[in-house]
Amino acid sequence: MLPAVAVIRSWTFGPEQGVPPRVAPFAHATSAGETPYVTGQMPAGVDGRLVAGGIAAQTDRVMRNLERVLELVVGGSLADVVQVRGYLEDWDDYAAFNTAYARWFPERLPSRRCIGATGLAVGAQVELDLVAWRPDGWGEGLAGPFVLMA
């Protein structure tokens, strides 16, 4: 059971906020108390088109999208990430994916799961989602304050 100070809240964004359009009915992020869960992001720009250039370029785009959602929701960054789940369409891309992914976490790697998947949405080669947390609480994201209510 969640503590009395915890609430569940969801956020949805669009291209005007620097986030690609959704490809299905979901929230971009949902929080349970001080823990935001960011929905899997695709390697698309704000125009909804997949980036060209292979797994490294797609991984970089996904990471930028995840970082933007964290910034909008809680004023957070990738330094606040505790877990990432990755899905690769082609397991032969694993080494190149790891190289691109590791550049986004220069100080501390979060826990991670990575699995092979057949047929990711919109023809993507990679999809990532994440969980973040900060022990000092959250600041104000660009979408408004991250508020816990009793």
Phi and psi restraints in degrees (value plus and minus 20) as a CYANA .aco file:
   2 LEU   PHI     -91.5   -51.5
   2 LEU   PSI     124.7   164.7
   3 PRO   PHI     -82.0   -42.0
   3 PRO   PSI     140.6   180.6
   4 ALA   PHI     -80.3   -40.3
   4 ALA   PSI     -46.9    -6.9
   5 VAL   PHI    -102.9   -62.9
   5 VAL   PSI     -25.0    15.0
   6 ALA   PHI    -108.5   -68.5
   6 ALA   PSI     123.3   163.3
   7 VAL   PHI    -153.6  -113.6
   7 VAL   PSI     139.3   179.3
   8 ILE   PHI    -128.6   -88.6
   8 ILE   PSI     110.2   150.2
   9 ARG   PHI    -160.3  -120.3
   9 ARG   PSI     127.3   167.3
  10 SER   PHI    -147.9  -107.9
  10 SER   PSI     133.2   173.2
  11 TRP   PHI    -152.4  -112.4
  11 TRP   PSI     121.7   161.7
  12 THR   PHI    -151.1  -111.1
  12 THR   PSI     116.9   156.9
  13 PHE   PHI    -146.3  -106.3
  13 PHE   PSI     152.5   192.5
  14 GLY   PHI    -158.5  -118.5
  14 GLY   PSI    -198.7  -158.7
  15 PRO   PHI     -76.5   -36.5
  15 PRO   PSI     -52.8   -12.8
  16 GLU   PHI     -84.5   -44.5
  16 GLU   PSI     -36.1     3.9
  17 GLN   PHI    -125.6   -85.6
  17 GLN   PSI     -10.5    29.5
  18 GLY   PHI      65.1   105.1
  18 GLY   PSI      -0.1    39.9
  19 VAL   PHI    -140.9  -100.9
  19 VAL   PSI     114.4   154.4
  20 PRO   PHI     -77.4   -37.4
  20 PRO   PSI     133.0   173.0
  21 PRO   PHI     -82.9   -42.9
  21 PRO   PSI     128.9   168.9
  22 ARG   PHI     -87.6   -47.6
  22 ARG   PSI     129.0   169.0
  23 VAL   PHI    -127.2   -87.2
  23 VAL   PSI     -17.5    22.5
  24 ALA   PHI    -182.6  -142.6
  24 ALA   PSI     150.8   190.8
  25 PRO   PHI     -98.1   -58.1
  25 PRO   PSI      80.5   120.5
  26 PHE   PHI    -175.4  -135.4
  26 PHE   PSI     142.1   182.1
  27 ALA   PHI    -108.2   -68.2
  27 ALA   PSI     125.3   165.3
  28 HIS   PHI     -88.4   -48.4
  28 HIS   PSI     -50.2   -10.2
  29 ALA   PHI    -172.4  -132.4
  29 ALA   PSI     129.0   169.0
  30 THR   PHI    -156.3  -116.3
  30 THR   PSI     118.0   158.0
  31 SER   PHI    -134.4   -94.4
  31 SER   PSI     127.0   167.0
  32 ALA   PHI    -142.2  -102.2
  32 ALA   PSI      82.5   122.5
  33 GLY   PHI      46.5    86.5
  33 GLY   PSI    -149.5  -109.5
  34 GLU   PHI    -112.2   -72.2
  34 GLU   PSI      -6.9    33.1
  35 THR   PHI    -132.7   -92.7
  35 THR   PSI      87.0   127.0
  36 PRO   PHI    -107.5   -67.5
  36 PRO   PSI     118.5   158.5
  37 TYR   PHI    -131.3   -91.3
  37 TYR   PSI      99.8   139.8
  38 VAL   PHI    -120.6   -80.6
  38 VAL   PSI     104.9   144.9
  39 THR   PHI     -80.4   -40.4
  39 THR   PSI     130.6   170.6
  40 GLY   PHI     -72.2   -32.2
  40 GLY   PSI     111.3   151.3
  41 GLN   PHI    -126.6   -86.6
  41 GLN   PSI     126.6   166.6
  42 MET   PHI    -117.7   -77.7
  42 MET   PSI     141.4   181.4
  43 PRO   PHI    -102.7   -62.7
  43 PRO   PSI      39.3    79.3
  44 ALA   PHI    -140.6  -100.6
  44 ALA   PSI     130.1   170.1
  45 GLY   PHI    -102.7   -62.7
  45 GLY   PSI    -198.6  -158.6
  46 VAL   PHI     -85.9   -45.9
  46 VAL   PSI     -35.1     4.9
  47 ASP   PHI    -102.7   -62.7
  47 ASP   PSI     -23.3    16.7
  48 GLY   PHI      65.6   105.6
  48 GLY   PSI     -21.3    18.7
  49 ARG   PHI    -110.5   -70.5
  49 ARG   PSI     120.4   160.4
  50 LEU   PHI     -83.9   -43.9
  50 LEU   PSI     122.9   162.9
  51 VAL   PHI     -95.6   -55.6
  51 VAL   PSI     130.4   170.4
  52 ALA   PHI    -112.2   -72.2
  52 ALA   PSI     144.3   184.3
  53 GLY   PHI      93.7   133.7
  53 GLY   PSI     -14.8    25.2
  54 GLY   PHI      70.7   110.7
  54 GLY   PSI    -189.9  -149.9
  55 ILE   PHI     -84.0   -44.0
  55 ILE   PSI     -58.2   -18.2
  56 ALA   PHI     -84.3   -44.3
  56 ALA   PSI     -66.2   -26.2
  57 ALA   PHI     -85.0   -45.0
  57 ALA   PSI     -59.7   -19.7
  58 GLN   PHI     -88.3   -48.3
  58 GLN   PSI     -59.4   -19.4
  59 THR   PHI     -82.6   -42.6
  59 THR   PSI     -64.8   -24.8
  60 ASP   PHI     -80.4   -40.4
  60 ASP   PSI     -61.2   -21.2
  61 ARG   PHI     -85.9   -45.9
  61 ARG   PSI     -62.8   -22.8
  62 VAL   PHI     -80.9   -40.9
  62 VAL   PSI     -64.8   -24.8
  63 MET   PHI     -83.5   -43.5
  63 MET   PSI     -60.2   -20.2
  64 ARG   PHI     -82.0   -42.0
  64 ARG   PSI     -60.4   -20.4
  65 ASN   PHI     -85.3   -45.3
  65 ASN   PSI     -63.5   -23.5
  66 LEU   PHI     -82.6   -42.6
  66 LEU   PSI     -64.4   -24.4
  67 GLU   PHI     -80.5   -40.5
  67 GLU   PSI     -61.0   -21.0
  68 ARG   PHI     -84.7   -44.7
  68 ARG   PSI     -62.0   -22.0
  69 VAL   PHI     -82.9   -42.9
  69 VAL   PSI     -64.2   -24.2
  70 LEU   PHI     -79.7   -39.7
  70 LEU   PSI     -62.0   -22.0
  71 GLU   PHI     -82.1   -42.1
  71 GLU   PSI     -64.5   -24.5
  72 LEU   PHI     -86.8   -46.8
  72 LEU   PSI     -60.4   -20.4
  73 VAL   PHI     -96.2   -56.2
  73 VAL   PSI     -71.2   -31.2
  74 VAL   PHI    -151.1  -111.1
  74 VAL   PSI     -14.1    25.9
  75 GLY   PHI      48.4    88.4
  75 GLY   PSI       0.4    40.4
  76 GLY   PHI    -111.2   -71.2
  76 GLY   PSI    -197.3  -157.3
  77 SER   PHI    -163.9  -123.9
  77 SER   PSI     158.9   198.9
  78 LEU   PHI     -85.7   -45.7
  78 LEU   PSI     -37.8     2.2
  79 ALA   PHI     -85.0   -45.0
  79 ALA   PSI     -37.9     2.1
  80 ASP   PHI    -112.2   -72.2
  80 ASP   PSI     -19.4    20.6
  81 VAL   PHI     -97.5   -57.5
  81 VAL   PSI     113.6   153.6
  82 VAL   PHI    -129.3   -89.3
  82 VAL   PSI     -43.9    -3.9
  83 GLN   PHI    -171.0  -131.0
  83 GLN   PSI     122.0   162.0
  84 VAL   PHI    -148.6  -108.6
  84 VAL   PSI     120.0   160.0
  85 ARG   PHI    -136.9   -96.9
  85 ARG   PSI     107.9   147.9
  86 GLY   PHI    -137.8   -97.8
  86 GLY   PSI     126.6   166.6
  87 TYR   PHI    -150.5  -110.5
  87 TYR   PSI     102.3   142.3
  88 LEU   PHI    -132.7   -92.7
  88 LEU   PSI     114.9   154.9
  89 GLU   PHI     -95.7   -55.7
  89 GLU   PSI     -50.1   -10.1
  90 ASP   PHI    -152.1  -112.1
  90 ASP   PSI      92.7   132.7
  91 TRP   PHI     -82.8   -42.8
  91 TRP   PSI     -39.4     0.6
  92 ASP   PHI     -85.8   -45.8
  92 ASP   PSI     -36.0     4.0
  93 ASP   PHI    -105.4   -65.4
  93 ASP   PSI     -20.2    19.8
  94 TYR   PHI     -76.4   -36.4
  94 TYR   PSI     -67.7   -27.7
  95 ALA   PHI     -84.5   -44.5
  95 ALA   PSI     -65.4   -25.4
  96 ALA   PHI     -86.5   -46.5
  96 ALA   PSI     -57.6   -17.6
  97 PHE   PHI     -80.6   -40.6
  97 PHE   PSI     -68.3   -28.3
  98 ASN   PHI     -78.2   -38.2
  98 ASN   PSI     -60.7   -20.7
  99 THR   PHI     -82.7   -42.7
  99 THR   PSI     -67.5   -27.5
 100 ALA   PHI     -86.0   -46.0
 100 ALA   PSI     -63.5   -23.5
 101 TYR   PHI     -81.8   -41.8
 101 TYR   PSI     -67.2   -27.2
 102 ALA   PHI     -80.2   -40.2
 102 ALA   PSI     -50.2   -10.2
 103 ARG   PHI     -81.7   -41.7
 103 ARG   PSI     -44.4    -4.4
 104 TRP   PHI    -101.9   -61.9
 104 TRP   PSI     -29.5    10.5
 105 PHE   PHI    -149.4  -109.4
 105 PHE   PSI      47.6    87.6
 106 PRO   PHI     -89.7   -49.7
 106 PRO   PSI     -43.3    -3.3
 107 GLU   PHI    -121.8   -81.8
 107 GLU   PSI     -57.0   -17.0
 108 ARG   PHI    -174.8  -134.8
 108 ARG   PSI     105.7   145.7
 109 LEU   PHI    -104.0   -64.0
 109 LEU   PSI     113.3   153.3
 110 PRO   PHI     -98.6   -58.6
 110 PRO   PSI     148.4   188.4
 111 SER   PHI     -80.9   -40.9
 111 SER   PSI     131.1   171.1
 112 ARG   PHI    -171.8  -131.8
 112 ARG   PSI     126.1   166.1
 113 ARG   PHI    -142.3  -102.3
 113 ARG   PSI     118.3   158.3
 114 CYS   PHI    -157.7  -117.7
 114 CYS   PSI     106.2   146.2
 115 ILE   PHI    -149.8  -109.8
 115 ILE   PSI     136.8   176.8
 116 GLY   PHI    -102.1   -62.1
 116 GLY   PSI     119.4   159.4
 117 ALA   PHI    -154.5  -114.5
 117 ALA   PSI     129.8   169.8
 118 THR   PHI    -123.2   -83.2
 118 THR   PSI     100.7   140.7
 119 GLY   PHI      53.5    93.5
 119 GLY   PSI      47.8    87.8
 120 LEU   PHI     -90.0   -50.0
 120 LEU   PSI     137.7   177.7
 121 ALA   PHI     -76.8   -36.8
 121 ALA   PSI     129.2   169.2
 122 VAL   PHI      31.9    71.9
 122 VAL   PSI       3.2    43.2
 123 GLY   PHI      56.4    96.4
 123 GLY   PSI      -1.9    38.1
 124 ALA   PHI     -88.9   -48.9
 124 ALA   PSI     134.1   174.1
 125 GLN   PHI    -112.3   -72.3
 125 GLN   PSI     -39.8     0.2
 126 VAL   PHI    -168.1  -128.1
 126 VAL   PSI     127.6   167.6
 127 GLU   PHI    -161.4  -121.4
 127 GLU   PSI     119.6   159.6
 128 LEU   PHI    -154.0  -114.0
 128 LEU   PSI     123.7   163.7
 129 ASP   PHI    -149.0  -109.0
 129 ASP   PSI     150.3   190.3
 130 LEU   PHI    -172.6  -132.6
 130 LEU   PSI     144.5   184.5
 131 VAL   PHI    -145.7  -105.7
 131 VAL   PSI     116.0   156.0
 132 ALA   PHI    -148.5  -108.5
 132 ALA   PSI     144.9   184.9
 133 TRP   PHI    -186.0  -146.0
 133 TRP   PSI     125.6   165.6
 134 ARG   PHI    -153.8  -113.8
 134 ARG   PSI     107.3   147.3
 135 PRO   PHI     -87.4   -47.4
 135 PRO   PSI     -42.2    -2.2
 136 ASP   PHI    -110.5   -70.5
 136 ASP   PSI     -10.5    29.5
 137 GLY   PHI      64.5   104.5
 137 GLY   PSI     158.2   198.2
 138 TRP   PHI    -128.2   -88.2
 138 TRP   PSI     129.3   169.3
 139 GLY   PHI    -105.5   -65.5
 139 GLY   PSI    -178.1  -138.1
 140 GLU   PHI    -116.4   -76.4
 140 GLU   PSI     101.7   141.7
 141 GLY   PHI     -99.9   -59.9
 141 GLY   PSI     151.2   191.2
 142 LEU   PHI     -88.2   -48.2
 142 LEU   PSI     -37.3     2.7
 143 ALA   PHI    -111.6   -71.6
 143 ALA   PSI     -13.9    26.1
 144 GLY   PHI     100.0   140.0
 144 GLY   PSI     154.6   194.6
 145 PRO   PHI     -89.0   -49.0
 145 PRO   PSI     127.3   167.3
 146 PHE   PHI    -109.0   -69.0
 146 PHE   PSI      84.1   124.1
 147 VAL   PHI    -134.4   -94.4
 147 VAL   PSI     110.6   150.6
 148 LEU   PHI    -118.0   -78.0
 148 LEU   PSI     112.9   152.9
 149 MET   PHI    -137.3   -97.3
 149 MET   PSI     125.0   165.0
